[in-house]
Amino acid sequence: MYLAKVTGRIVCSVKNASLEGRKLLLVRRIHGGGVIVAVDAAGAGAGETVYVCRGREASFAFKPAEVPTEAAVVAIVDQVEMLTFR
C-alpha cells in the first residue's frame, strides 16, 4: 500500500460486467513510480491524495462483490504528518 495522487480518470465503453458503475482512476505514486489504473472504492477525485492498495487484497475493498482489479483506491488522505526520529 502507498500514497498516490489522482491524476485523471478512465472512461471505458466496453468492460467486465463487475466493473459497471465503478470509477477507474489514474494514480501516480507520490515517491516515484509510474501511473497506474485503480478502481475507486472511496469516492476520490482529481488532484486528491489517496491510499492505494495493490495485489489480491485490492479486490477486498469491494466485498462481497468480486471485482477484477490489481489496484484500488481505499482511502482519501486528509493530512500527512512527517515525524523525524533521532
C-alpha positions in Angstrom: 0.0 0.0 0.0 1.2 3.5 -0.7 0.2 7.2 -1.1 -0.6 8.5 -4.5 -2.1 11.5 -6.3 -5.1 11.1 -8.6 -4.1 12.4 -12.0 -7.0 11.5 -14.1 -10.0 9.3 -14.9 -10.5 6.5 -17.4 -13.8 6.1 -19.4 -14.4 2.7 -21.0 -17.2 1.8 -23.3 -16.6 -1.9 -23.0 -15.5 -3.5 -19.7 -16.1 -6.5 -17.4 -19.6 -6.5 -16.1 -18.4 -6.4 -12.5 -16.8 -3.0 -13.2 -20.1 -1.5 -14.3 -20.8 1.7 -12.3 -17.2 1.7 -10.8 -14.9 4.7 -11.4 -11.4 4.0 -12.8 -8.8 6.5 -11.8 -5.2 7.2 -13.0 -3.0 7.5 -9.9 0.7 8.3 -9.6 2.7 7.1 -6.6 3.9 10.1 -4.6 7.5 8.9 -4.1 8.3 7.8 -7.6 6.8 5.3 -9.9 4.6 5.4 -12.9 0.9 6.0 -13.4 -1.4 3.0 -12.9 -5.2 2.5 -13.2 -7.0 1.8 -9.9 -10.7 1.1 -9.2 -12.1 3.7 -6.8 -13.6 2.4 -3.6 -13.5 5.7 -1.7 -15.1 8.3 -4.0 -11.8 10.2 -4.8 -11.4 12.9 -7.4 -8.7 14.6 -9.5 -5.8 16.1 -7.5 -6.6 14.3 -4.2 -4.0 12.4 -2.2 -5.2 8.8 -1.8 -4.1 5.5 -0.2 -3.8 2.7 -2.8 -3.9 -1.0 -2.1 -2.3 -3.4 -4.7 -2.4 -7.1 -5.4 -5.0 -9.6 -4.4 -6.0 -7.5 -1.4 -7.2 -4.7 -3.7 -10.4 -6.6 -4.5 -11.2 -6.9 -0.8 -12.4 -3.3 -0.8 -15.4 -4.4 -2.9 -16.5 -7.5 -0.8 -18.9 -9.3 -1.2 -18.8 -8.4 -4.9 -15.9 -9.9 -7.0 -14.1 -7.1 -8.8 -11.2 -8.0 -11.0 -8.6 -5.4 -10.0 -4.8 -5.2 -9.3 -5.2 -1.8 -7.6 -7.8 0.0 -5.6 -8.1 3.4 -4.0 -9.2 2.6 -0.5 -8.9 6.0 1.3 -8.8 9.7 0.7 -6.0 11.3 2.7 -6.9 14.5 4.7 -3.4 15.2 6.2 0.1 13.8 6.2 2.4 14.4 9.1 6.1 13.7 8.8 7.9 12.7 12.0 11.6 12.7 12.5 13.4 10.3 14.8 16.9 10.6 16.1 
